[in-house]
Amino acid sequence: MAASATRVFVSHLAGTAVFDPNGDQVGRVRDLVATLRVQRRPPRLLGLVVELSTRRRIFLPMTRVTGIETGQVITTGVLNVRRFEQRPTERLVLGEMLDRRVRLVETGEEVTVLDVAVQQLPARRDWEIDRVFVRKGKPGAFRRKGETLTVEWSAVDGFAVEEHGQGAESLLATFEQLRPADLANVLHHLTPKRRAEVAAALDDDRLADVLEELPEDDQIEILGKLKEERAADVLEAMDPDDAADLLAELPEDDKERLLTLMQPDDAADVRRLMAYEERTAGGLMTTEPIVLRPDATIADALARVRQQDLSPALAAQVYVCRPPDETPTGKYLGTVHFQRLLRDPPYTLVSSVLDDDLQPLAPETALPQVAGFFATYDMVAAPVVDEGGSLLGAVTVDDVLDHMLPDDWRETEFLHEEVPRAAG
C-alpha cells in the first residue's frame, strides 16, 4: 500500500481474501494485531491474523503485506504457518477494540468504538491506527440513534497502556524509546524472573534486536525460557551471524530442534555460517548484504540502501555480482561505496562505478587479519568471497569489535553513566 493510499477502516478488512503474488488465495483476514503505546500515541499495527483453508490461524506481519486493495490483501508469498498465539503486549483490533467504551478527551463523554482506521506511514513500512469511529450515547436498545463521528486516536482515552497494563507491559512502555543496546543493558541488570517476563512480552523483532546486544549467558537463559516455536521465530528475526553464534552455544539436540523449527531458508543461512570457525571472516559475516546485478542502476542501489532495517555499516556499500544474487552469489565483481552512489547520476549502471582494486576477504581469514584490513583501508564493511569467486556475505565493523573487546565490555561504566541533555 503506497504512502499516499487512502485510509482503511478495519471493518472493511474482516473476511478479506489474502493472495500471494501469483494470485492464489492463501486465506482470509480474521483480525488485526496491534501494540499499544504510551501518552495516547497511535498504536503500531504489527500484522494480520489470517485463517488458512485448513482453519489454522497464522500471523502475517505487515512487513509481508505488499498491498491492500478493494476486497483483497496481497502478500510477498512468504508465510509462516505456525499457529498464531497472542502475546501479552498485543491487542486484537476486531476482538478487543471494537464495541469498547472509551471517553472523549475534550468533553469526558463516554462513547462506543464502532471502527478504527489504519494507515501506512509515509516512506516507511510501519502502520498505525490513527482514527477512531465512535457513537455517542449509552449502549442499549436505542444506541443506533446516537451521533457518530470520526476522531484522531489521541482524542480518546481508554486504550492507553498505563490504564490497563499488567505484567511487564508498563515497564516496556517506559523503555519503548530505548535503543536495543540500552534496553539490553536494562534487561541484563534485572532479576532472572523479571528478565523472562519482559522478554516474553517483547515482540519478535524487538527481542531479536535486544538479544543481539546481550551477553552470551543472558541470551541462552532467555532463549531457554521461551517456547520452542517462539524461540525459532526470534532466531529467524535475528541477523544470521548472531543467530549462528547463539545456537553454537546450545547443546547439539537443542540446536538441531530449533533449526528444524525455523523456516528452511533462514535455517540454511545459519547452518552455512556455523560451518566456519567463529573467529574468522566466515564466522563473523552476515549472509544478507546488499547484492545487485551489473545491470542495476545507482537509483536501484540507493533504493536498497534506504531500507530502514539495514544497519549503517551494511548500508555503506553495495556488492555487485552476477546472478544468482542471493548469497552465495554468482561471480563477485566489486563494491560500490555509498559516497560514489551520491556523486553519479541515478541512471548510471553500478557496474561502471565499481571499486574492484581491494581484494575481498577469504572466509578462513582470521579475526586479527580482518581487523587489520578494516584499519588499513578505513572500511566499515568488507565482502567475503570463496575460492570460486562467489560472494558469501559481508563482515561489518561492529561484529569485529564485538569479538575483539573483552567479554565483560558491556559492564564498562560509559554504558551506565547518564548522558547530559543539551541545553534548551
Residue pairs with C-beta under 8 A, 6 or more apart in sequence:
1 8
1 65
1 67
1 68
1 120
2 120
3 120
3 121
3 122
3 123
5 68
5 119
5 120
7 117
7 118
7 119
7 130
7 131
8 68
8 117
8 118
8 119
9 115
9 116
9 117
9 118
9 131
9 133
10 32
10 93
10 94
10 98
10 115
10 116
10 117
10 118
11 94
11 98
11 114
11 115
13 29
13 32
13 48
13 68
13 73
14 29
14 30
14 31
14 94
15 28
15 29
15 30
16 28
16 29
16 71
16 72
16 73
17 25
17 27
17 28
17 71
17 72
17 73
18 25
18 26
18 27
18 28
18 29
18 48
18 50
18 60
18 72
18 73
18 75
19 25
19 26
19 72
19 73
19 74
19 75
20 26
20 74
20 75
20 76
20 77
21 66
21 74
21 75
21 76
21 77
22 77
26 50
26 52
26 53
26 75
26 79
27 50
27 51
27 52
27 53
27 58
28 50
28 51
29 48
29 49
29 50
29 73
30 49
30 50
30 51
30 57
30 94
31 48
31 49
31 92
31 93
31 94
31 95
32 45
32 47
32 48
32 49
32 92
32 93
32 94
32 118
33 45
33 46
33 47
33 48
33 49
33 59
33 86
33 90
33 91
33 92
33 93
34 43
34 44
34 45
34 46
34 90
34 91
34 93
34 97
34 129
35 43
35 44
35 46
35 89
35 90
35 91
35 203
36 43
36 89
36 91
36 159
36 160
36 161
37 43
37 44
37 161
37 173
37 176
38 160
38 161
38 162
38 173
38 174
38 176
39 160
40 105
40 153
40 154
40 156
40 157
40 159
40 160
41 153
41 154
42 128
42 129
42 130
42 153
42 154
43 91
43 128
43 129
43 153
43 159
44 126
44 127
44 128
45 62
45 93
45 118
45 126
45 127
45 128
45 129
46 61
46 62
46 90
46 203
47 59
47 60
47 61
47 62
47 64
47 65
48 59
48 60
48 62
48 65
48 73
49 57
49 58
49 59
49 60
49 84
49 92
50 57
50 58
50 59
50 60
50 79
51 57
52 58
52 81
56 81
56 83
57 83
57 84
58 79
58 80
58 81
58 82
58 83
58 84
59 80
59 82
59 84
60 75
60 79
62 125
62 126
62 127
63 125
64 75
64 76
64 78
64 79
65 73
65 74
65 75
65 76
66 74
66 75
66 76
67 73
67 74
68 74
78 263
80 233
80 263
82 229
82 233
85 230
86 92
87 200
87 201
87 203
88 166
88 167
88 168
88 169
88 200
88 201
89 168
89 169
89 172
89 201
89 202
89 203
90 203
91 97
93 116
93 129
97 113
97 116
97 159
98 113
98 114
98 115
98 116
99 112
99 113
99 114
100 112
100 113
100 158
100 159
101 110
101 111
101 112
101 113
101 139
101 158
102 110
102 111
102 113
102 132
102 134
102 156
102 157
102 158
102 159
103 109
103 110
103 111
103 156
103 157
103 158
104 111
104 134
104 151
104 155
104 156
104 157
105 154
105 155
105 156
105 157
106 155
109 136
110 138
111 134
111 135
111 136
111 137
111 156
112 134
112 135
112 137
112 139
112 143
112 146
113 132
113 133
113 134
113 156
114 133
114 134
114 135
114 148
115 132
115 133
116 129
116 131
116 132
116 133
116 153
117 129
117 130
117 131
117 132
117 133
117 150
118 127
118 128
118 129
118 130
119 127
119 128
119 130
119 131
120 126
120 127
121 127
121 128
124 308
125 308
128 153
129 153
130 152
130 153
131 150
131 151
131 152
131 153
132 150
132 151
132 152
132 153
132 155
132 156
133 148
133 149
133 150
134 148
134 149
134 150
134 151
134 156
135 143
135 146
135 147
135 148
136 146
136 147
136 148
136 149
137 143
137 145
137 146
137 147
153 159
157 163
161 169
161 170
161 173
162 170
162 173
165 173
167 197
167 201
168 194
168 197
168 198
168 200
168 201
169 201
171 198
172 198
172 201
172 202
175 182
175 183
175 186
178 186
180 206
180 209
180 210
180 212
180 213
181 213
181 415
183 206
183 210
183 213
184 210
184 211
184 213
184 214
184 218
184 410
185 213
185 410
185 415
185 416
187 195
187 198
187 199
187 210
187 214
187 218
187 222
188 195
188 214
188 215
188 218
188 410
190 198
192 221
195 218
195 221
195 222
196 221
196 222
196 225
199 207
199 210
199 222
199 225
199 226
200 225
200 226
202 210
204 230
204 233
204 234
204 236
204 237
205 237
207 222
207 234
207 237
208 234
208 235
208 237
208 238
211 219
211 222
211 223
211 234
211 238
211 242
211 246
212 238
212 239
212 242
213 410
214 222
215 407
215 410
216 246
216 249
219 246
219 249
220 246
220 249
220 250
223 231
223 234
223 235
223 246
223 250
226 234
228 257
228 258
228 261
229 261
231 258
231 261
232 258
232 261
232 262
235 243
235 246
235 247
235 258
235 262
235 266
235 270
236 243
236 262
236 263
236 266
238 246
239 286
239 288
240 266
240 269
240 270
240 273
240 286
240 287
240 288
241 273
241 283
241 284
241 285
241 286
241 287
241 393
241 399
243 266
243 270
244 270
244 273
244 274
244 283
245 278
245 283
247 255
247 258
247 259
247 270
247 274
248 255
248 274
248 278
250 258
259 267
259 270
259 271
260 267
262 270
269 287
269 288
269 327
272 287
272 392
273 282
273 283
273 285
273 287
273 393
275 282
276 282
276 283
276 363
276 364
277 283
277 364
278 284
278 403
279 366
279 367
279 403
280 363
280 364
280 365
280 366
280 367
280 370
281 361
281 362
281 363
281 364
281 365
281 370
281 382
281 384
281 395
282 363
282 364
282 384
282 392
282 393
284 367
284 370
284 395
284 399
284 400
284 403
285 363
285 384
285 392
285 393
285 394
285 395
285 399
286 314
286 393
286 394
286 395
286 396
286 399
287 327
287 392
287 393
288 314
288 327
288 393
289 314
289 318
289 319
289 327
289 381
289 383
289 391
289 393
289 394
290 301
290 304
290 305
290 310
290 314
290 315
290 317
290 318
290 319
291 318
291 319
291 320
291 321
291 325
291 326
291 327
291 329
291 391
292 300
292 301
292 304
292 318
292 319
292 320
292 321
292 325
292 350
293 320
293 321
293 322
293 323
293 325
294 320
294 322
294 333
294 349
294 350
294 351
295 349
295 351
296 320
296 349
296 350
297 346
297 347
297 348
297 349
297 350
298 336
298 341
298 344
298 345
298 346
298 347
298 348
298 349
298 350
298 353
299 346
299 347
300 350
301 318
301 336
301 341
301 350
302 341
302 346
304 318
305 315
305 318
305 338
305 341
307 315
311 396
311 398
312 380
313 380
313 381
313 396
313 397
313 398
314 381
314 394
314 396
315 338
316 337
316 338
316 380
316 381
317 335
317 336
317 337
317 338
317 381
318 335
318 336
318 341
318 350
319 329
319 332
319 334
319 335
319 383
319 391
319 394
320 332
320 333
320 334
320 335
320 336
320 350
320 351
320 354
321 329
321 330
321 331
321 332
321 333
321 390
321 391
322 329
322 330
322 331
322 333
323 329
323 330
324 330
327 390
327 391
327 392
327 393
328 386
328 390
328 391
328 392
329 390
329 391
330 390
331 389
331 390
332 360
332 383
332 385
332 389
332 390
332 391
333 351
333 354
333 356
334 354
334 355
334 356
335 354
335 355
335 356
335 358
335 383
336 350
336 353
336 354
336 355
337 355
340 353
340 355
341 353
344 353
358 377
358 382
360 382
360 383
360 384
360 385
360 391
361 370
361 373
361 382
361 383
361 384
361 385
361 395
362 384
362 385
362 386
362 387
363 384
363 386
363 392
365 373
365 384
367 400
367 403
367 404
370 382
370 395
370 400
371 400
371 404
373 379
373 382
374 380
374 382
374 397
374 400
379 397
380 396
380 397
381 394
381 395
381 396
381 397
382 394
382 395
383 391
383 393
383 394
384 391
384 392
384 393
384 394
384 395
385 391
385 392
386 392
